[in-house]
Each structure stands twice: as structure tokens, then as C-alpha cells.
């Protein structure tokens, strides 16, 4: 579904990404782990079109989207759950969700999608008329994911979905991520909780200083001594 080839991104004189290549298969979860500042968010932003690469190619469903604007990528079926949620905080919960469907052409199906989000996250139905800035951190993350799902995407880019959440909410989020894959969604997951992220994914990679240094089957990655010591608590 997604193929990134020799991607290089520079911020001034800093090489944030150095010849990064990876593939994400349809209906799979791909997990990218790495330390803060390694380049994880830059990859997500570049795939979405929010950051322009200096070199390399991004192909989605066989089409080169490297120079495509973010809005066009959204209409093709890519959605993002950004780091820090980035909600429309003065909008209600329902207004945030409907904003996620802005690019859709099947307007008659939007209410059905809204009902599906409320089924996944019942608390959002209860809070649908509440201003988003008053939500808890967990509720805000549910809303950020719900807003992305309202676009009816084929590929969901998720950047640190468990950040700052209580353990019970983290468990819920990963359960939802697994269910989304079972429903046919493809997920590119950037996550600090390497243990849970690798456990739900089929493929994964480790990025260090802008370079992919380990890549392969997620279960095999968890057996790597370096991963065990640095990311899985020994």
C-alpha cells in the first residue's frame, strides 16, 4: 500500500532523514520505534505531505505522491492522528469529527461513520456537544483518532497515540488499533511504547539519527538484544 524509497529530509544543514526506505503492506500494522529526535515524526509528516523531502519517492497504492499536496493525499485515503492530538479546541466533539469528513464525497454515509465512531468510543457520543478543550487527555486522543477515521481512510498515520495517557486508556487504544486492522485498515504506527506496538504489528523498524538500522518482522525485532535492552526493559 505504501512504499518509501531513499527518502532524505533536511532542516537547514541538519539531515533529519537519510535515505530511508520502507514498505507497508495492505491491512497490516507497521510500527516505527526510536528515541526522541530520531526522525519518526518527520517520516509521518513527510508521508502526509506536511514536510517536503529533499530526495526520494513516496508511492501510495502504486502512485507517486512525493509532490502531492496534503489535501490530495487525504482524498486518496491517507489520514493522520498527529502527535499532541492537535484538535480544533474551540469546536465541539461532534464538530471535530465532522471536520474529519471534510474531503469526503459520499456525504450520505457520513452519519453512518459518525455512528461507527460513537460505537467504538461511547464516551464521545456522551460528550458530542462538549467543547473539545474540556476533554481529558484520553478523551482527546479518542477524538483525534475518531476524526481521522471520519475521513474513511485506507491508511492511518498514528504519531505517539499513547503519549501522556493513563495505562487503562493505553490498553484501550491498542485494542482499538487491532480492531481497525481486523476491519481492513492499514496503520503506520509511531510509538514510544515499543512492547505494545510491536506486539500488535506485523512489521516494524528501528530508526536512529535519521536512518533505519533494523527492519523486519515485528516478532523477530522483539528478539533482537539491542531492542530488548533499550526498548523492552531488558
Buried (B, 14 or more C-beta within 10 A) or exposed (E): BBBBBEBBBBEEEEBBBBBBBBBBEEBBBBBBBBBEEBBBBBBBBBBBBBBEBEBBBBBBBEEEBBEBEBEEBBBBBBBBBBBEBEBBEEBBBBBBBBBBBEBBEEEEEBEEBBEBBBEBBEBBBEBBEBBBEEBEEBBBBBBBBBBBBBBBBBBBBBBBBBBEBEEEBBEBBBEBBBEBBEEEBBBBBBBBBBEBBBBBBBBBBBBBBBBBEBBEEBEEBBEBEEBBEBBBEE
